[in-house]
Amino acid sequence: MKARQTYAIVGAGSRADMYVSATAKTFAQRAQLVGMCDLSQTRMSWHNRQLRQKGASPVPAYHAEDFDAMIAETKPDTVIVSTMDSWHHHYIVRAMEGGCDVICEKPLTTTLDKLRSIYDAIERTGRSLRVTFNYRYAPAFTRFRQLVMEGAVGQPLAVDFSWVLDTSHGADYFRRWHREKENSGGLLVHKATHHFDLVNWWINSYPQRVFALGELKFYGEANAAARGEQYSYARYTGAGAAREDPFALFLDQKAAFRGLYLDAEEETGYIRDRNVFGEAISAEDTMAVTARYQNGVLLSYCLVAYAPWEGLRVAITGTRGRIELDVTENVTHLQADSESAAASKGPFKRTQIRAFPMFGEPYEVKVPAGKGGHGGADPLMLEDIFAAGGRPDPYRRAASDIDGAASVLVGIAANMSIESGAMIEISDLFDLPPGPVSD
């Protein structure tokens, strides 16, 4: 491997900034950004201004229709795909056909047909694909994995996993393109792919069969009307009546929102701040999933997107005990000067791991502190991507293409189950190997 790898990015929304910054500054000696591609020249110009401010040179900017030209002219070793989820497959396939390896933001893709097209490209081209599951790198989640590896529960038998999104972050999925399942696969694909991957990784297995229920119960015009609430605006920015709406987002109040979205609307037609109680919402906000894994573990999973706090509660119970992890990522009403806020500094507000040995004394497990986005995960993941150079990782946090497929297949199968009312066999959809290939 050469000392300095070259990268191009397709999809220049807010998530791309993490990679742009990493290649421009933190890992500039190991990584070089050579091009970016997007529907909007405005967005790419915004990123190039950020590069100049960091003392780096701007990179060539290509319209989405000129993706192949970017590959031919800039010759990146690897393409980073951070587009709308429903377009991941398109750029993965085109990048591989252009001779590039690929790093893809989660989820890998949104439908079974698109997943199959990706694997056809891998087989034809022999190129590599990595999916960026940053939550694997969060110290709390890595510690949970370590406990299972060390035998704290013996053989895992059951996983109980509940994730709640709050009325800030959770609502944001219903302002954006994610609200249409054709774009995102719904939250069971876009968001829950994180959670299903954690379960797969923690218990060292892949899903076998899936059953799910899901409904839009809180957001959307019909639910607001049923509660006697009326909203006359389709979007928040510029709507005077939205000033007192706690769900409102105003794109003209933050430089990044203006530069990446508001100023780019004429080019893209994308409205970033739609009313969460408006029309055209096809994604569910309340979901329950049951799954059985290849190693016999049973999973009970729940996701809601309108809670007053955000975080997770998960427990793994096995033949020798039980471990529990509670994480509070955010509390929407928490005041900065409150006692709770003062005691909960760091990327996660509160984190607690408890172990309950069978016939033994329960004990608290110390959780390492993390710094940076997603509970301290983002900096560690970026280091692994751009600077690790094959460094051994006992926790095997780097996710393979099959790991990406295994995660998204739970969400795809769950969507199929919601629609049909049937239990879905993963083997009827895709041929997963027996156990994670990352091991």
PAGUTOR-815210 format. One record per residue (C-alpha): x, y, z; residue in three letters. Coordinates in Angstrom, 3 decimals, padded with zeros to 6 digits, m for minus. Layout:
! residues N
        x        y        z type
        X        Y        Z  ala
...
//
This chain:
! residues 439
        x        y        z type
  000.000  000.000  000.000  met
  001.318  003.427 m000.896  lys
  001.963  005.906  001.910  ala
 m000.759  008.355  000.863  arg
 m004.076  007.004 m000.345  gln
 m006.323  009.125 m002.558  thr
 m010.058  009.551 m002.010  tyr
 m013.037  011.071 m003.781  ala
 m016.405  011.781 m002.137  ile
 m019.815  011.510 m003.754  val
 m022.571  013.168 m001.750  gly
 m021.606  016.553 m000.300  ala
 m024.195  016.976  002.433  gly
 m023.385  017.534  006.097  ser
 m022.088  013.996  006.692  arg
 m019.367  014.482  004.079  ala
 m017.776  017.199  006.223  asp
 m016.338  014.591  008.592  met
 m014.350  012.989  005.762  tyr
 m013.382  016.288  004.145  val
 m011.985  017.544  007.460  ser
 m010.186  014.279  008.196  ala
 m008.348  014.202  004.874  thr
 m007.561  017.926  004.975  ala
 m006.156  018.082  008.474  lys
 m005.973  015.163  010.898  thr
 m004.834  012.524  008.399  phe
 m003.362  014.723  005.668  ala
 m000.078  012.770  005.748  gln
 m001.899  009.506  004.979  arg
 m004.929  010.580  002.951  ala
 m005.536  013.006  000.097  gln
 m008.934  014.159 m001.136  leu
 m008.765  014.531 m004.930  val
 m012.384  015.225 m005.895  gly
 m015.981  015.581 m004.825  met
 m019.251  015.016 m006.625  cys
 m022.785  016.200 m005.886  asp
 m025.990  017.508 m007.425  leu
 m025.165  020.954 m006.059  ser
 m022.191  023.135 m006.931  gln
 m023.234  025.325 m003.994  thr
 m022.626  022.517 m001.520  arg
 m019.275  021.615 m003.033  met
 m018.214  025.261 m002.984  ser
 m019.118  025.373  000.718  trp
 m016.853  022.381  001.420  his
 m014.037  023.902 m000.637  asn
 m014.293  027.077  001.445  arg
 m013.929  024.925  004.563  gln
 m010.828  023.345  003.039  leu
 m009.283  026.767  002.446  arg
 m010.044  027.774  006.034  gln
 m008.189  024.662  007.214  lys
 m005.181  025.597  005.088  gly
 m005.831  022.904  002.485  ala
 m006.258  023.261 m001.262  ser
 m009.750  023.049 m002.784  pro
 m010.498  019.980 m004.888  val
 m012.191  019.601 m008.284  pro
 m015.987  019.568 m008.037  ala
 m018.100  017.442 m010.384  tyr
 m021.843  017.342 m010.963  his
 m023.488  014.025 m010.125  ala
 m023.968  013.327 m013.836  glu
 m020.187  013.553 m014.274  asp
 m019.290  010.944 m011.650  phe
 m017.553  008.703 m014.185  asp
 m015.513  011.662 m015.412  ala
 m014.389  012.376 m011.842  met
 m013.156  008.796 m011.505  ile
 m011.330  008.904 m014.832  ala
 m009.711  012.288 m014.260  glu
 m008.839  012.211 m010.545  thr
 m008.092  008.447 m010.314  lys
 m008.917  007.941 m006.620  pro
 m007.919  004.735 m004.874  asp
 m011.174  004.784 m002.919  thr
 m014.563  006.451 m003.313  val
 m016.472  007.491 m000.182  ile
 m020.239  007.255 m000.754  val
 m022.320  009.576  001.442  ser
 m025.321  010.255 m000.786  thr
 m028.995  009.707 m000.097  met
 m029.336  006.052  000.959  asp
 m031.346  005.011 m002.094  ser
 m028.435  006.031 m004.362  trp
 m025.663  004.184 m002.504  his
 m025.847  001.157 m004.804  his
 m025.547  003.272 m007.941  his
 m022.292  004.919 m006.928  tyr
 m020.838  001.787 m005.326  ile
 m021.306 m000.087 m008.595  val
 m019.998  002.773 m010.771  arg
 m016.959  003.284 m008.524  ala
 m016.062 m000.412 m008.638  met
 m016.512 m000.526 m012.391  glu
 m014.152  002.451 m012.548  gly
 m011.470  000.484 m010.687  gly
 m011.961  001.913 m007.178  cys
 m012.512  000.426 m003.750  asp
 m015.440  001.864 m001.793  val
 m016.185  003.126  001.696  ile
 m019.938  003.531  002.161  cys
 m021.874  005.340  004.849  glu
 m024.469  003.190  006.548  lys
 m026.877  001.792  005.553  pro
 m025.295 m000.159  002.720  leu
 m028.479  000.193  000.657  thr
 m032.273  000.203  000.995  thr
 m033.776 m002.683 m001.005  thr
 m033.025 m006.285 m001.867  leu
 m032.597 m005.608 m005.597  asp
 m030.055 m002.878 m004.890  lys
 m028.183 m005.140 m002.476  leu
 m027.945 m007.806 m005.163  arg
 m026.602 m005.274 m007.675  ser
 m023.801 m004.371 m005.250  ile
 m022.756 m007.987 m004.825  tyr
 m022.869 m008.576 m008.541  asp
 m020.406 m005.661 m008.912  ala
 m018.121 m007.050 m006.178  ile
 m018.047 m010.430 m007.940  glu
 m017.410 m008.889 m011.380  arg
 m014.746 m006.381 m010.338  thr
 m013.049 m007.897 m007.293  gly
 m013.039 m004.479 m005.592  arg
 m013.399 m004.120 m001.804  ser
 m016.255 m002.507  000.111  leu
 m016.328 m001.260  003.690  arg
 m019.363  000.067  005.579  val
 m018.819  002.769  008.223  thr
 m020.554  001.545  011.358  phe
 m019.131  004.191  013.657  asn
 m021.041  003.005  016.728  tyr
 m018.767 m000.056  016.911  arg
 m015.982  002.348  017.908  tyr
 m017.846  004.070  020.757  ala
 m015.959  003.049  023.937  pro
 m019.174  002.026  025.714  ala
 m020.266 m000.289  022.903  phe
 m016.768 m001.716  022.478  thr
 m016.665 m002.462  026.225  arg
 m019.993 m004.285  025.903  phe
 m018.529 m006.385  023.092  arg
 m015.471 m007.116  025.235  gln
 m017.646 m008.415  028.079  leu
 m019.361 m010.884  025.754  val
 m016.001 m011.975  024.319  met
 m014.687 m012.546  027.841  glu
 m017.632 m014.792  028.692  gly
 m019.496 m012.510  031.089  ala
 m022.829 m013.995  029.987  val
 m021.558 m017.396  028.871  gly
 m023.339 m018.372  025.666  gln
 m025.698 m015.516  024.654  pro
 m029.327 m016.610  024.449  leu
 m031.472 m013.462  024.314  ala
 m031.056 m009.757  023.491  val
 m033.520 m007.072  024.584  asp
 m032.774 m003.790  022.755  phe
 m034.766 m000.557  022.993  ser
 m033.679  002.655  021.258  trp
 m035.538  005.939  021.648  val
 m035.047  008.979  019.437  leu
 m036.035  012.305  020.949  asp
 m038.187  015.123  019.609  thr
 m035.073  016.889  018.303  ser
 m033.069  014.202  016.525  his
 m036.000  011.873  015.966  gly
 m038.117  014.641  014.503  ala
 m035.324  015.589  012.133  asp
 m035.763  012.348  010.199  tyr
 m039.282  013.550  009.429  phe
 m038.093  016.958  008.182  arg
 m035.642  015.416  005.737  arg
 m035.666  013.010  002.790  trp
 m035.675  010.128  005.277  his
 m039.434  010.562  005.760  arg
 m040.042  008.862  002.387  glu
 m039.248  005.139  002.557  lys
 m038.302  005.067 m001.118  glu
 m035.330  007.299 m000.204  asn
 m034.241  005.806  003.121  ser
 m035.875  002.427  003.579  gly
 m037.523  003.972  006.639  gly
 m035.919  004.082  010.067  leu
 m035.674  000.282  010.206  leu
 m033.086  000.555  007.440  val
 m031.578  004.015  007.809  his
 m031.300  004.295  011.604  lys
 m031.742  000.775  012.925  ala
 m028.947 m000.534  010.702  thr
 m026.655  000.831  013.455  his
 m028.484 m001.154  016.100  his
 m028.809 m004.397  014.168  phe
 m025.108 m004.229  013.369  asp
 m024.278 m003.805  017.062  leu
 m026.337 m006.881  017.907  val
 m024.731 m008.918  015.099  asn
 m021.293 m007.816  016.323  trp
 m021.967 m008.279  020.036  trp
 m023.313 m011.825  019.729  ile
 m021.057 m012.794  016.799  asn
 m023.824 m014.037  014.536  ser
 m026.050 m013.135  011.594  tyr
 m029.879 m013.017  011.415  pro
 m031.915 m016.022  010.341  gln
 m035.574 m014.921  010.416  arg
 m037.404 m011.656  011.141  val
 m040.913 m010.526  012.071  phe
 m041.915 m006.876  012.552  ala
 m044.730 m004.425  013.170  leu
 m044.523 m000.701  012.459  gly
 m046.776  002.330  012.154  glu
 m046.688  006.113  011.824  leu
 m048.288  007.006  015.159  lys
 m046.989  010.461  016.105  phe
 m045.747  012.481  013.128  tyr
 m047.733  013.235  009.983  gly
 m050.769  015.318  009.154  glu
 m053.365  012.705  010.129  ala
 m051.896  012.129  013.596  asn
 m051.697  015.866  014.282  ala
 m055.313  016.314  013.181  ala
 m056.433  013.447  015.436  ala
 m054.885  015.303  018.369  arg
 m056.658  018.521  017.358  gly
 m053.440  020.163  016.105  glu
 m053.315  022.162  012.891  gln
 m050.270  023.417  010.992  tyr
 m050.677  025.719  008.014  ser
 m047.076  025.704  006.784  tyr
 m045.336  023.111  004.616  ala
 m041.869  024.120  005.825  arg
 m040.444  026.029  008.794  tyr
 m038.002  028.589  007.377  thr
 m039.882  031.774  006.529  gly
 m043.093  030.664  008.228  ala
 m043.992  033.223  010.884  gly
 m046.495  030.843  012.451  ala
 m043.662  028.369  013.107  ala
 m041.866  030.667  015.551  arg
 m043.536  029.006  018.544  glu
 m043.420  025.481  017.122  asp
 m040.979  023.346  019.195  pro
 m040.428  021.098  016.161  phe
 m039.336  023.956  013.903  ala
 m035.935  024.138  012.218  leu
 m034.869  027.396  010.564  phe
 m032.206  026.961  007.894  leu
 m031.315  030.657  007.860  asp
 m030.068  030.584  011.466  gln
 m026.947  028.408  010.998  lys
 m024.151  028.884  008.468  ala
 m023.844  025.192  007.602  ala
 m027.588  024.846  006.982  phe
 m027.555  027.939  004.777  arg
 m024.506  026.856  002.816  gly
 m025.370  023.179  002.380  leu
 m029.141  023.313  002.036  tyr
 m030.939  026.671  001.862  leu
 m028.596  028.168 m000.743  asp
 m028.644  024.908 m002.719  ala
 m032.419  024.565 m003.013  glu
 m032.625  026.085 m006.477  glu
 m030.149  023.513 m007.812  glu
 m031.453  020.433 m006.042  thr
 m035.098  021.082 m005.216  gly
 m034.414  019.555 m001.801  tyr
 m036.257  021.118  001.160  ile
 m034.383  020.290  004.380  arg
 m036.919  021.735  006.844  asp
 m040.313  020.254  005.987  arg
 m043.055  020.250  008.597  asn
 m043.003  016.978  010.534  val
 m046.791  017.172  010.683  phe
 m047.163  017.688  006.947  gly
 m047.884  015.395  004.049  glu
 m045.828  012.759  002.191  ala
 m044.538  010.775  005.168  ile
 m044.299  007.063  004.444  ser
 m041.729  006.063  007.093  ala
 m042.907  004.623  010.408  glu
 m042.061  006.298  013.728  asp
 m042.958  003.325  015.986  thr
 m041.466 m000.125  015.307  met
 m041.081 m003.502  016.988  ala
 m038.926 m006.314  015.592  val
 m038.391 m009.917  016.649  thr
 m035.525 m011.900  015.147  ala
 m033.823 m015.266  015.500  arg
 m030.110 m015.555  014.776  tyr
 m028.065 m018.342  013.197  gln
 m026.594 m019.180  016.619  asn
 m030.068 m019.423  018.184  gly
 m030.113 m016.041  019.956  val
 m033.514 m014.341  020.068  leu
 m033.758 m010.567  019.652  leu
 m036.527 m008.252  020.848  ser
 m036.052 m004.749  019.377  tyr
 m038.092 m001.559  019.712  cys
 m037.591  001.896  018.151  leu
 m039.630  005.062  018.717  val
 m038.812  008.472  017.230  ala
 m040.666  010.949  019.459  tyr
 m039.450  010.457  023.036  ala
 m038.431  013.239  025.488  pro
 m034.947  011.707  025.780  trp
 m032.633  009.845  023.422  glu
 m030.556  006.762  023.990  gly
 m030.738  003.025  024.464  leu
 m031.345  000.266  026.936  arg
 m029.970 m003.122  025.971  val
 m029.443 m006.381  027.810  ala
 m027.807 m009.646  026.768  ile
 m028.721 m012.693  028.834  thr
 m026.899 m016.003  028.512  gly
 m026.068 m019.258  030.174  thr
 m023.848 m017.673  032.851  arg
 m025.434 m014.287  033.486  gly
 m026.656 m011.005  032.105  arg
 m025.108 m007.654  031.142  ile
 m027.058 m004.414  030.789  glu
 m026.106 m001.163  029.074  leu
 m027.976  002.119  029.522  asp
 m026.968  005.159  027.466  val
 m028.595  008.586  027.530  thr
 m027.406  010.541  024.509  glu
 m029.642  013.546  025.012  asn
 m032.487  014.878  027.159  val
 m034.376  017.552  025.251  thr
 m035.431  019.543  028.323  his
 m032.101  019.252  030.177  leu
 m030.846  022.705  031.159  gln
 m027.155  023.503  030.842  ala
 m026.946  024.728  034.435  asp
 m028.863  021.849  035.971  ser
 m027.332  019.345  038.368  glu
 m027.985  016.534  035.878  ser
 m026.201  018.377  033.074  ala
 m023.244  019.188  035.299  ala
 m022.844  015.520  036.147  ala
 m023.110  014.305  032.557  ser
 m020.301  015.838  030.565  lys
 m018.944  014.145  027.463  gly
 m020.385  012.839  024.193  pro
 m022.942  010.693  026.043  phe
 m024.871  012.332  028.887  lys
 m025.011  009.155  030.965  arg
 m023.578  005.666  030.455  thr
 m023.874  002.674  032.765  gln
 m022.959 m001.001  032.348  ile
 m024.034 m003.556  034.945  arg
 m023.090 m007.234  035.063  ala
 m025.171 m009.906  036.808  phe
 m023.289 m013.218  037.069  pro
 m025.457 m016.305  037.463  met
 m025.528 m017.034  041.223  phe
 m022.952 m014.272  041.807  gly
 m022.833 m010.710  043.037  glu
 m023.784 m008.023  040.488  pro
 m021.242 m005.320  039.774  tyr
 m020.779 m002.066  037.872  glu
 m018.460 m002.108  034.868  val
 m016.231  000.879  034.293  lys
 m016.884  002.515  030.922  val
 m013.954  004.248  029.202  pro
 m014.503  007.910  028.406  ala
 m014.733  008.978  024.784  gly
 m014.278  012.268  022.980  lys
 m015.924  013.299  019.747  gly
 m019.069  012.520  017.790  gly
 m021.279  009.474  018.383  his
 m020.033  008.815  021.899  gly
 m016.372  009.158  020.971  gly
 m016.726  006.805  017.997  ala
 m016.093  009.085  015.019  asp
 m012.434  009.969  015.744  pro
 m011.550  006.304  016.361  leu
 m013.309  005.163  013.198  met
 m011.605  007.841  011.096  leu
 m008.229  006.799  012.490  glu
 m009.000  003.188  011.590  asp
 m010.013  004.189  008.044  ile
 m007.236  006.618  007.230  phe
 m004.288  005.753  009.480  ala
 m004.541  002.292  011.051  ala
 m002.674  000.569  008.230  gly
 m003.793 m002.936  009.169  gly
 m003.164 m002.478  012.899  arg
 m004.583 m005.475  014.853  pro
 m007.938 m004.824  016.508  asp
 m009.035 m007.524  018.997  pro
 m012.626 m006.255  018.787  tyr
 m012.786 m006.432  014.962  arg
 m014.564 m003.112  014.630  arg
 m013.969 m002.623  010.902  ala
 m017.177 m003.774  009.219  ala
 m016.991 m005.831  006.030  ser
 m019.384 m005.732  003.110  asp
 m021.090 m008.846  004.486  ile
 m021.493 m007.147  007.867  asp
 m023.183 m004.281  006.011  gly
 m025.470 m006.692  004.200  ala
 m026.340 m008.626  007.381  ala
 m027.351 m005.427  009.138  ser
 m029.464 m003.993  006.349  val
 m031.128 m007.344  005.699  leu
 m032.781 m007.179  009.118  val
 m034.329 m003.830  008.185  gly
 m035.284 m004.950  004.668  ile
 m036.854 m008.129  006.050  ala
 m038.632 m006.104  008.747  ala
 m040.129 m003.813  006.104  asn
 m041.276 m006.844  004.125  met
 m042.801 m008.325  007.283  ser
 m044.667 m005.094  008.106  ile
 m046.121 m005.064  004.604  glu
 m047.014 m008.748  004.406  ser
 m047.685 m009.680  008.034  gly
 m045.433 m012.720  007.584  ala
 m042.234 m014.009  009.151  met
 m039.364 m013.480  006.703  ile
 m036.583 m016.020  006.237  glu
 m033.281 m014.298  005.476  ile
 m032.080 m017.306  003.441  ser
 m034.968 m016.675  001.027  asp
 m033.560 m013.194  000.391  leu
 m029.784 m013.495  000.477  phe
 m027.117 m016.127  001.109  asp
 m025.381 m014.959  004.285  leu
 m022.360 m016.981  005.439  pro
 m022.453 m018.715  008.851  pro
 m021.125 m016.061  011.213  gly
 m019.394 m012.712  010.722  pro
 m016.570 m012.790  008.169  val
 m014.920 m009.966  010.143  ser
 m013.944 m012.688  012.632  asp
//
